[in-house]
Amino acid sequence: MTLRLRSVAAAALLLSVASTLAACGGSSDDSGQEISIVGFAVPEAANKAIAKEFTKTDAGKGTTFKTSYGASGDQSRAVVEGLKADYVHLSVGTDVDRLVDAGLVDETWDDGPNKGIVSTSVVVLGVRDGNPKDIKGWDDLVKPGVEIVTANPASSGAARWNALAAWGHITENGGTEAEATEFVDQLFKNVVSLTNSGRDATQSFLGGTGDVLLAYENEAILAAQNNNGFEYVIPETTLLIENPGAILKDSSAVSKDWLEFVLGKEGQRQFALTGFRPVNTENPGVADLESVGLKPEDIKGAPDSSDPYPEVQNLLTLEKNFGGPGWGQVKDKLFGDGKDGAPVGIVTDAIAKSGKAAS
């Protein structure tokens, strides 16, 4: 499924990789409430929009925000090392688990009906205008001469979703693990830019590097909203991206209200307006826009205003296909770093063999 993104006029959103700022929309009756958000780079625009709406509520009146955004793994480690956080919005659950192990987040953080997930998207293949390499799906990415841009799984959660989607394209369509390993090896041989974060990968692609960008669907839609639209392909088989959010044990009192708001109708509405698929616990990956008070044409920057979030033919999930919930069965197998006697993961090894590890 190849989709053409329409450029739309929208106010520019300044998306820094790491920033500290006060959210707009606060009341003159300042209650002194503050929430420190530490997140991976991709949802900054969504969280800013949610914060603006939250400050209009009784619970959020007068709340200000300090935010820090960057690569998910780096952000998680920074919190362990002392970076102030009341609420974390990270790319993968293992980055929250690191905070649980450090005693910073309660081990029941993912016990609710949403299993700790606050935002969802799908892995897509961004391509150049007109799709000159005729990219139709995963198999086209390992052809000679195809140059790929993706983030580094060592620092980026987005990159782990990308790599797992590539792996699942083989294993969940009748292939063996040996065949999947060979496919991942070939894919990373074609990588020409291995960036620190998913946002950095998008900026590298927009800057002219590579033929294909491994990305979140919401990144493509947000790019269009900022007049940087590019075409993308939704492969027949792809992966549901499930981003966790959690409050820390010593978080400010208002942080619980914030998390409830994020998961509520208005919070999920703002996610949808910035390119994410609203969390759907009953039918994961299916964007129920009506449930958050939206119509398809409300999603600006989507390639098809009548169907901005099309259903995926074969949508893989951690729980259904990879032994989840959580990354337990694939974390070390694919992404093990080889330290302290741990095995070297298949993706980690593929990057090392490609010579791209330090790029």
N, C-alpha and C positions, 0 to 999 in steps of 0.2 A: 504494500500500500504506500504509494508515494504521494506526499502532501506538499502543496505549494503554499507557503506562508505569505499572507498579504501584509505589506507594511501599513501600519496605522499610525495616525498622529496621536501621540500621547505625551504627557509631561515627562521629561527626562527623569529617570530614577538614578541617583548616584549610588552605584553599587560598589562599595569598597570591600577589599578582601578582609580587612580588619579595621573596626572603627569604634569610637566611643562617642555617643551622642545622646541628647535628650530627645524623646519622641515628641512630635508635634501633637496638638490637640488637647493639651492639658488645660485644666480649669484655673481661673484666677483664684478660686478657693482651694489653694494647694494644701492637700492633706499631709504632705511630706512623704507619701508612699513612693517607694522606688523598687523597680525590678531590674536586676542585672541579667541580661540574656546573653548566653554564649552559644553560638550556633555554627553549623557548617555554612559555607558561603552562599549556597543556592537560594535559600528561602528568605534572604534579607528583605526583599521588596514585600513579600507576603506578610512577614512579621511587622514591618513598619505600618502596613495598611491595617492589620488587626489591632495594633497598639492604638492607632488613631480612633478606631471604633470603641475600643475598650474604655478609653478615657471619657467617653460619653455616657457610660453606665454609672449607676450608683456605686457599685463596687470599685470601679476604676477611676472615679473622679479624683483629679489631682495627681494621678500616678505619673511619674516620670520613668524613663528607661535609659539604662546604660547598656550598650550592645558591643559585642565583639564577634566578628565573623571570620572564618578561615577554613582550612582543610579540616574535616571532621576529626580525624585521628589526632592531629596536632592540637585542636581545641580541647579534646577530651584530656589529653596529657597535660595541657596547660592548667586545666581546672584541678587536676590531681596535685599539680605543683604549686597551687595557690591562687590562680586567677579567680577573682570573685564571680560567683554565679548563683542566681536564685533559680533560674530555669535554663535547662539545656535543650537545644533542638539540634540533634545530630543526625548523621546520614544512616548509620547502622547501629543496631542494638548492642553490638559488642563494645562500642565506644561508651555507651551508658553502663554496661556491665563493668567496665574499668572503674567507673565512679562508685559502683556498688562495692566492688572489691576494696576500694579505698575508704569505705565507710561514709561516703558523702551522699549517696542516694539509697533510699530504702529498698530492700530486695523485693518488695511487693510492687515496685513501680509499674510493672507490666501486667498486673493482675486484672485490670478492668476489661470490659467488653471489647475495647479497641486494642487491647494487648500492648498498650504503651505507644501505639502509632498515632501521630498527629497529622501527617501529610503523606500523600501517595502520588506516584507518577508511574511512567513506564519507560524502559530503555528504548531509545530510537537512534537512527543513523542519520545524522545531518549530512547533507550533500551540497555541492555548489549549484548555482542557478542553472537550470536546464538538465541537471544530473548528467554531466558529460561522461562520467565513468559508468553510466547505466547501472547504478547500484539498486538491486531489487531486494537483497537480503544478505544474511550473514556470509553465505558462501562466496559472494562477490568480494568480500573484504580481504580474502587471502589470495586473490589473483595477483600476478606480477604487476608492479607499477602502481598499485593502489596505496596511497599514503594516508595513514590513520593518525588522528589526534585523540588522545585520551589522557585522563589523569593517572597518577601513580597509586596503585593500591596500597603502597606502604604508608601513605599519608591521607589518601582520599577515600571516603566511603563511596562516593559516586563511582570511582574506578572499580570498586569491588562489585557493585551492582552490574556494571558493564561487563566485567570479566565473567561473572557468574551467568549472565545472560548468554554470552558466547559459548560457555561450557555446556549450558543446558540445551542450546540449539542442537548439540550432538547427542548428549546422553538422554534427553527426553524425546528424541525422535528415532530411537532404535539403535543409536550408536554405542560403541563400547567406551569405557574410560580411556583406553589406549588411543582410540580415534579422537576422543575429545582433547586429550593431551596434545596430540599432533596438531589439531586444529588451533589450539591456543598458542602453540609454538609458532605456527605460521602467521597467526594474526599479529603477534608482537614483533615478528620480523618486519612487518609492514608499518609499525608505529614510527612516526617521524617526530612526534612531540609528546613527551611524557611529563605532564605538568604536575604541580603540587596539589591543585584542587580542581573540582569540576568547573567552577567559575573561571579559573585560569585556562582550562582547556577550551572553553567557549570563546574566551578572548583571543586565544591563539588562533583558533579557526577563523574567527571574524577578521583577524589581522592578515589572513591570506595563507596560513600554513595548512598543508594537507588537502586531501580530497574528501575525507569522511571524518565526521566528528561523532564519537560515541558519547551520547548525552541523555539527559532527562528530557522528556517531552515538554515539561514546563519551561525548561531553559530556552527551547526553540520558540515557544509562544511568547515568553517575556522578551526575547530578542526582537520579535516582530513589534511588540508594543513600544519598543524603544527605537523603532525604525532601522533595525539591523536584522531583518528577517532573512531566513534561509530555508530552502526546501529540506524536507526530511522524509525518511522512509520508516514506517512502522513494520518491522519484520513479521512474517506469519507467526513465528515463535519469538516471544520476548518475555521480559521479566517484570513483575510488579515490584516497584520500588516502594518500600515502606519505611518512612523516616520516624524515629522515635522522639518523644519529648518527655521530660521529667523534671520535677522540682526537687531541689536539694533538701536535705534534712534541716539545715539551718536557714532556709529561705525566708524572705520577708513574708509577713502575714498575708499580703495581697496576692502572692504568687499562686496559691491554690485557686483563687478566683480567676486568675489569668488563665491557668491551664483549663479550667472548666469552660471559659469563654472561647479559648482556642478550639476546643472540641465541639462547641455548640454551633448552632445554625449560622450565626454571624461570622464566627471565626472560619468555619469551613467555606462560607460564601466568599470571604476574602481570598482564601487559598485558590478557589476556583477561578476567581477574577484575575489572578496572577499566574495562571497556567497549570496549577495542580489539579488532580482529580480528587474531589471530596472523599474523605474516608467513608468506606461503605463496608460495615462489618458483616452484612448479610451476603453481599455479592462483591467481593473484593475486586477493585479495578474498574468496575462499572460506575460511571459518573452519573449519579442521580442528582441532576441539577435542580429539579423541581423541589427536592427536599431542602435545598438551601435558598429557595426563592429566586431562582434564576431561570432564564430561557437560553437556549443554545446561542442565539445571536448576541447575548450579553458578553460572551467570551471574546473580547477584542484580541486581534492578532492570531486567532485560530484560522487554519487554512480553509475550513469549511464551516461557514456560519450556521449551517443547519445541523451539523454533527461535529462539534469541536473536539470531542473526546470519543472517537470511534472505538467500538469493541474490538479486542484483539482476538484473532483466530485461535491462537494457542497461547494463553497467558499463564506463564509459570509463576508460582509463588514459593516462598521459603517453606511454608507449612505443607503445601500439597506435594511439592516435587523434591524438596531437599532436606527432609527430616526435621523441619522446624516445628513449632515456632522457634525463632532464633537461628543463629548461624553455627550451632554446635557441630553439626556433621560436615560442614564445608569449610569452616574457618581455617583449621590447620591443614586440611587436605589441599586447599587451593592457595592459602595465603600465609602459611607458616614461614617464619623468618629464619629458622635454623639456629636460633640462639638458645643457649642453655640446654642443649641436647634435643631441642624440638626439631621435628622434620622440616625440611625445606618444602614449601608448598609448590604445587604444580605451576601456578601463575607466577609465583616468585622466581621459580627456576626458569620459566619461559622468558621473563624479562632479563634475567641475568645472562642467559644464552644469547639474547638479542643484542646485548651490549648497550641497552637503553637505560639501565638502572640509575645511572648518574646524570641522565640528560635532563 
